[in-house]
């Protein structure tokens, strides 16, 4: 019987870095909620790192049992389960970026979350597996849907609750994205806040 060779990147590096990035992202969210400055940076590092990890997982070689010997040969174009798995991981990566955009109140958040979460949920409904990867992908999809449903006003009022003037300016700027004066005022207030 042939021995299955493990891929160092996919079997050793990515699982460990994934756990680390989840911890960094959760810490960043806690810091952001606690109004600590480093929360945004930790969220960026954690969620963007997770996004890269899930994107790389989309291209993980699949080892199939084809009898007494193992083979890594597969064709993602002709085998739809493999293609669905790749779409799930890519949609997971985009969902994590959408969560990052929403939590940091960046533009494009709603569109990114809508497309990625709907793609993710469609692929999960087409191919449900009981593996650990499917459960984590379902968790990411649920988290993305939850974050997408939270109004931006709630996030602004939560993350900037110590500065009511900034909250009102940010909400006005969010409701009037074309108003350059409102955007400039929000940027000025954010810069002043960083320099405190």
HUTAPE-V856754 format. One record per pair of residues at least 24 apart in sequence whose C-alpha atoms are under 8 Angstrom apart, sorted by the first residue. I is the first residue (numbers start at 1). J is the second residue. Records with the same first field share a line. If there is no record, write none. Layout:
I->J + J
This chain:
1->68 + 69
2->68 + 69 + 70
3->70
4->70
10->57 + 60
14->53
18->49 + 50 + 53
21->45 + 46 + 47 + 49 + 50
22->46 + 47 + 50
32->159
33->158 + 159
34->159
35->159 + 160
37->194
40->104
43->100
44->100
47->96 + 97 + 99 + 100
48->96 + 97 + 100
50->93 + 96
51->92 + 93 + 94 + 96 + 97
52->93
53->93
54->89 + 90 + 92 + 93
55->89 + 90 + 92 + 93
57->86 + 89
58->85 + 86 + 87 + 88 + 89 + 90
59->86
81->127
84->123 + 127
85->123
87->119 + 120 + 123
88->119 + 120 + 123 + 124 + 137
89->137
91->116 + 117 + 119 + 120
92->116 + 117 + 120 + 137 + 140 + 141
95->140 + 141 + 144
96->140 + 144
98->144
99->144 + 147 + 148
102->147 + 148 + 152
103->155
105->152 + 155 + 156
110->148
113->144 + 145 + 148
114->148
117->141 + 144 + 145
166->190
